[in-house]
Structure formats: C-alpha cells, structure tokens
C-alpha cells in the first residue's frame, strides 16, 4: 500500500518545503518499518479485503500511539517526503535494510534450549 504510493509519487512530484511539524527522518523510518510489518502480518492472515483493511487500520492506530504521533501529522510528513524524493529514498534505504534484517532473523531457526548438566 505505502510502497505503491511511493512509486507513484517518485516520478511525478516536485520538491516542496518542510512543514513545521515534520516527523524527523529517523522516526519516520521506525514508523514505516512498523507499518510495513503490520501490512505483512495482515497479508499473512489471508483476510478478505474489508476485514484486512479494518485490522490494518487498527494496527496502524496502535503504531501511531506507540510512536506518540497523530495520524494527520504522519500523513502530512509522509506527503512531504513523497514530494522530496531524495529524502524519501534515504528513508526507504534504511527501511528496506531494516526489513531485510528482520526477515533474516525471522527465518533463522531458534537455538534449542540447552540444559545444564
């Protein structure tokens, strides 16, 4: 969902000035990582479209609370970054790197517990 928006706007957007309440890039990275993980979780559940959208919206609101950010503030900042491609590219480099690490960690088998003799 977010990635599709990113790809659409990267080709069509001019540079715009930063809003006064811009979410800093590192915080944006953390929020986007959480949002992409939530999106993957919903996809794995295989819910029908409406149920999946409702579940994702609930997860999204929990993520905003976790990061102490309002939805409007996030989208205002996201829109700014969408219109400033070089900054968004830097953010998504970090997001993709972090998601890749999480994917590797998730796929690695957990060490079995070793009992002391």
Secondary structure, DSSP 8 states (H G I E B T S, - for coil): -HHHHHHHHHTT-------TT---HHHHHHHHHHHHHHHHHHHHHT--HHHHHHHHHHHHHHHHHHTT--HHHHHHHHHHHHT-HHHHHHHHHHHHHHHHHHHHHHHS---------
